Amino acid sequence: HILEGLAVALSNVDEIIALIKAAATPAIAKQELMAHSWRSSLVEDMLSRVSDAARPENLLPEFGLVGQGRQRAYKLSDVQAQAILELRLQRLTGLEQDKIVGEYREVMEKITDLLDILAKPARITQIIGDELVAVKSQYGDKRRSEIITHTQDMSMEDLIAPEDVVVTLSHGGYMKAQPLDEYRAQKRGGRGKQAAPTKEDDFVDNLFIANTHDYILCFSSRGRVYWIKVYDVPQGGRTSRGKPIVNLLPLEEGEKINAILPVKEFAEDQFVFFATADGTVKKTPLSDYANPRKAGIIAINLDEGDYLIGVALTDGKHDVMLFSDGGKAVRFDENDVRSTGRASRGVRGMKLAAKQHVIALLVAGDEKQAVLTATANGYGKRTPIAEYTRHGRGTQGMIAIQTSARNGKVVAATLVNQEDEIMLIGTNGVLIRTRVKEIREMGRTTQGVTLINLGGGDKLAGLSRIAEPEEE
C-alpha cells in the first residue's frame, strides 16, 4: 500500500514537490496531499490484474483508485501521505525512482501469483510435492534412531516423570502437592506466600518434600496402614486447599488418619515405631511395608478400646519419648523395643495410672530442641529435652508438667525450636497462633505459664507445630 502511494507520487513528482513547498506546515501539506486527486496511470494497470486483493482490508472506499473513465484518479490515504512526506530527496533520483517502481511491480506480481495458486488446487499439490522432494533431498540421510519392533510391558508409573514436589496436609485433613520450583519461587522476596490457603479454622501442620514416585504411608487410629503414591496426591496451586485425605483412602466408618510418613525406599535399616493410647509400643522394619495393598493392611494389633496415637520413622539410633495426660514422660533407647513383625501387638512402653492415656510419641533426635507441653486449662511451658533423662521402658517415667487443679490434664507435647510457631486449638474451634520464643523455658516439675486465655467452659484441645511459619 505504501509502495503504491510512492509510485503515485513519482508519477506526479513535480506537482507534489510544489505542493509541499507551498504548504505552511507538514500537517497542512499532508491534508492537501490527501485532498488532491492524482494521476494514476502508473499503478492502474497493475491494480487491474489483482482486483481488490492488494487493497488493505480496513481502507475506506474514498481512498485508492476512484472515479470512472476520464474522471479516474487516485486519492492518497493518511499512511501514504505520511510516507511521501518522509521520503528522502535522494530517492527522487532517476535510479531510486526505478527501484521503487520495480519493488512495487515485484510485490504486485507476487500477489498475482499467490492468487493464482489459491485458485488452482493442482498448483497447490505441485508446490507441496516439490517442497517435500526438497526436504527429502536435504534431510534424507539414514535413520540414526533404532526402531524396536517387539513390545514391552509399561505401567502408568512409567509415563509419569519423576519430579520433586511439596506435599502439604492441613490439620483439617486437606492434602495437595505443588511443584517444588513453583513453591520456591513463591517464597523469594518479601513476605512470601503460603503453600496452601486454609479456612480460618484450619492450618498446615504437615509439610514435606517428596518425589512423585515416592510413597506416603498413612496410619489410622485403628492401627491400619494405607499407601498413597505421591503422584496420586491432587496437584494444586497456591490458591488451592487440596482434597480431603479421607477421599483418597478406603477408610472405614469412624476411622481417621493419625500419622503420615513419606518414604523414598523401604530400607532394611529403618523402622516404623508405634505408640498407642494405652502405652503399648512396637517397632517394625520399614521393609515390612514394601508391598502396597489397595485396601490397606493391619500395621499393629490393638486391644479393644485402644487406639494408635503416633507413628515415627527411626533408624535404631535414637531415644523415644512417651507423654501421658497425667503429666508424666518416659524416655528410653528405642533398642529397648525389639523389632517384630506386623502381626505382633507390641510391648509396654509406659506404665499408666488408672484412666490415664499416652497422648504423644516423640523421637529425640536433636538435644538442642525443647519439649513444649500444654494442659487442658490453657497452661504450658518449654523444657529443654536434655532435662528428660532416660528411664526404663515400661516405667511411669518422670514429671513433665504438674497436673494440678489449675492446669488440668496434659493435652499435647511436641518438639520445638526457638524459631518455630505453634497453633493452639480450643475445644470451641478457636485457633491461636503464637511464637515459641514467646513461651518461657522452665524446668520439668513446674506448672508452666498461660498459653491461651480460655472462656467459660472452653478447654485446650491440643496444639500443633506449624509446618510453614509466617514470614515477618
CORTA-V195468 format. One record per backbone hydrogen bond with DSSP energy under -1.0 kcal/mol. CO is the residue of the C=O (numbers start at 1). NH is the residue of the N-H. E is the energy in kcal/mol with one decimal. If there is no record, write none. Layout:
BEGIN
co->(CO;CO)
nh->(NH;NH)
e->(E;E)
END
This chain:
BEGIN
co->(1;2;3;4;5;6;7;12;13;14;15;16;17;18;19;25;26;27;28;29;30;31;32;38;40;43;44;50;52;56;60;64;66;68;69;73;74;75;77;78;79;80;81;82;84;88;89;90;93;94;95;96;97;98;99;100;101;102;103;104;105;106;107;108;109;110;111;112;113;114;115;117;120;121;122;123;124;125;126;127;128;129;130;131;132;133;134;135;136;139;156;157;163;164;165;166;167;168;169;169;170;173;174;175;176;177;178;179;180;181;182;183;199;203;204;206;208;210;211;212;214;215;216;217;218;219;219;220;221;223;223;224;225;226;228;229;230;234;237;243;244;245;249;252;256;259;261;263;265;267;270;271;272;273;274;275;275;276;277;279;279;280;281;282;283;284;285;286;287;293;297;303;307;310;312;314;318;319;320;321;322;323;323;324;325;327;327;328;329;330;331;332;333;334;341;344;347;349;353;357;360;362;363;366;369;370;371;372;373;374;374;375;376;378;378;379;380;381;382;383;384;385;387;392;395;398;404;407;409;412;414;416;417;420;421;422;423;424;425;425;426;430;432;434;435;436;440;446;449;455;459;462;464)
nh->(5;6;7;8;9;10;11;16;17;18;19;20;21;22;23;29;30;31;32;33;34;35;36;74;44;47;48;53;55;59;63;75;73;71;72;66;38;64;81;82;83;84;85;86;87;91;92;93;97;98;99;100;101;102;103;104;105;106;107;108;109;110;111;112;113;114;115;116;117;118;119;120;124;125;126;127;128;129;130;131;132;133;134;135;136;137;138;139;140;141;159;160;212;180;210;178;208;176;205;206;173;245;170;243;168;236;166;183;184;185;186;187;202;171;467;169;167;165;214;231;230;263;228;261;226;258;259;223;308;299;300;220;297;218;216;232;233;177;240;175;247;248;251;255;221;219;217;215;267;270;286;314;284;312;282;309;310;279;358;349;350;276;347;274;340;272;288;289;290;296;225;306;277;275;273;271;334;364;332;362;330;359;360;327;410;400;401;324;398;322;391;320;336;337;344;301;281;394;356;325;323;321;365;369;385;416;383;414;381;411;412;378;460;451;452;375;449;373;442;371;387;388;389;395;351;329;408;377;376;374;372;370;420;436;466;434;464;432;461;462;429;426;424;422;438;439;382;402;380;458;427;425;423)
e->(-1.7;-2.4;-2.5;-2.0;-2.1;-2.3;-1.5;-2.4;-2.3;-2.0;-2.4;-2.5;-2.3;-1.8;-1.1;-2.3;-2.4;-2.2;-2.5;-2.3;-1.9;-1.8;-1.6;-2.3;-2.3;-2.5;-1.6;-2.4;-1.5;-1.5;-1.8;-2.4;-2.3;-1.9;-1.7;-2.7;-2.6;-2.9;-2.7;-2.2;-2.0;-2.1;-2.1;-1.7;-1.0;-1.8;-2.2;-1.2;-2.6;-2.1;-1.8;-2.2;-2.5;-2.8;-2.8;-2.3;-2.6;-2.4;-2.2;-2.3;-2.6;-2.3;-2.4;-2.4;-2.4;-2.6;-2.4;-1.8;-2.3;-2.4;-1.4;-1.1;-1.6;-2.5;-2.2;-2.6;-2.4;-2.4;-2.5;-2.5;-2.3;-2.3;-2.0;-2.2;-2.6;-2.4;-2.0;-3.1;-1.5;-1.0;-1.2;-1.4;-1.8;-2.1;-2.3;-1.8;-2.1;-1.7;-1.5;-1.3;-2.1;-3.3;-2.5;-2.5;-2.3;-2.4;-3.4;-2.1;-2.7;-2.1;-1.6;-1.2;-1.9;-3.5;-1.5;-2.6;-3.0;-3.1;-2.2;-1.6;-2.4;-3.2;-1.7;-2.5;-2.5;-2.5;-1.5;-1.9;-2.1;-3.2;-1.7;-2.8;-1.9;-3.0;-2.4;-2.0;-1.5;-2.3;-1.5;-3.1;-1.7;-1.5;-1.8;-2.1;-2.6;-3.0;-3.1;-2.6;-1.8;-1.0;-2.7;-2.6;-2.2;-2.2;-1.5;-2.3;-1.5;-1.7;-2.8;-3.4;-1.3;-2.1;-2.8;-3.1;-2.9;-3.2;-1.8;-2.2;-1.5;-1.2;-2.8;-2.0;-2.6;-1.8;-3.3;-2.7;-2.2;-2.2;-2.1;-2.6;-2.1;-3.2;-1.3;-1.5;-2.2;-3.6;-1.4;-2.6;-3.3;-2.3;-3.5;-2.8;-2.4;-1.7;-1.1;-1.4;-3.4;-2.1;-1.9;-2.6;-2.0;-3.0;-1.4;-1.8;-2.1;-2.6;-1.9;-1.9;-1.7;-2.5;-1.5;-1.9;-3.2;-3.4;-1.6;-3.1;-3.1;-2.1;-3.7;-3.1;-1.8;-1.6;-1.1;-1.5;-1.6;-2.7;-2.9;-2.3;-3.0;-2.2;-3.2;-2.1;-1.6;-2.4;-2.5;-2.3;-1.8;-2.3;-2.9;-1.3;-1.9;-2.9;-3.2;-2.8;-1.4;-2.3;-2.1;-1.6;-2.5;-1.7;-3.0;-2.8;-2.7)
END
